[in-house]
């Protein structure tokens, strides 16, 4: 979490709050959130409140914070909590608001094939991602980007903006510009259904793969097995039923779409380790033999 570390390097972080550890991986062992892991590594105290109730708000008020800053917390903070800090409450959101408010803005930007997105620092309100904009910076989306690489670049940009925002806030010069609610678009938490490839349009399918790679991964079913797709390329051709294999050669299996075709370049077949598209093509050929 570059943003947390940047703040801790320049300011007195008196408290860090994160969501509780959650089961993850095949063994479903409890795993700390990235924020908690980063804070613990930096020697900061971390709490994981179950509820943002009156008792919790009172405990925060006793700390007398100057600023409340949130990054990907995943919950809407009550107005009583936002009123606690003396200078204000700020939120960092990985989109150019009012576009892509909500839970999955990075995935949405990639899925929609945008050439750029950005980071916004806003003055928090009790309405989701609707506060006045304090700072914003555009970030290019490269053709090679997936969720992981774009997330990393946005996180680095966010750390820079947070540093600038806090410096201006301390001087009393941090601006605010109202969002245009009429232009707002929204994203929702992702479901397993959102990750299933429909192979309607080749470019759209590739963008879905990019938006979910490497985790949780877009998926489809081939040869009766579930296959997670981590990297794919749109190609021409593909006049068969959408989702059917039309070739098992070259860099990987070619899957027909209603418009174009998709070449699978890196996959994780059910019960198998990750493999290249070429390796997967040979695996499918073996299953057919």
QUIQUIVEN-V177057 format. One record per backbone hydrogen bond with DSSP energy under -0.5 kcal/mol. CO is the residue of the C=O (numbers start at 0). NH is the residue of the N-H. If there is no record, write none. Layout:
co:nh
CO:NH
CO:NH
This chain:
co:nh
0:4
1:5
2:6
3:7
4:8
5:9
6:9
6:10
10:12
11:13
15:46
21:30
23:28
24:27
28:23
30:21
32:36
33:37
34:38
35:39
36:40
37:41
38:43
39:42
44:15
46:17
50:52
52:56
53:57
54:58
55:59
56:60
57:61
59:62
60:63
64:85
65:86
65:87
67:89
69:91
77:80
77:81
78:82
80:83
80:84
87:67
88:123
89:69
90:92
90:121
91:71
92:94
92:119
94:96
95:98
97:100
97:184
100:186
103:107
104:108
105:109
106:110
107:111
108:113
109:112
114:140
116:138
118:136
119:92
119:121
120:133
120:134
121:90
121:123
126:129
131:122
132:176
134:120
136:118
138:116
139:141
141:144
145:149
146:150
147:151
148:152
149:153
150:154
151:155
152:156
153:157
154:158
155:159
156:160
157:161
158:162
159:163
160:164
161:165
162:166
163:167
164:168
165:169
166:170
167:171
167:172
167:173
168:171
172:174
176:132
178:180
179:182
180:183
184:100
186:102
190:194
191:194
192:195
194:218
198:257
199:258
200:204
201:205
202:206
203:207
204:208
205:209
206:210
207:211
208:211
209:146
209:212
211:216
212:146
212:147
217:228
218:196
219:226
221:224
224:221
225:269
226:219
227:229
227:267
228:217
230:264
230:265
232:262
234:260
240:243
243:255
246:253
248:251
250:277
251:248
252:254
252:263
253:245
253:246
254:261
255:242
258:201
259:256
260:234
261:254
261:263
262:232
262:264
264:276
265:229
265:230
266:274
267:227
268:271
274:266
275:279
276:280
277:281
278:282
279:283
280:284
281:285
282:286
283:287
284:288
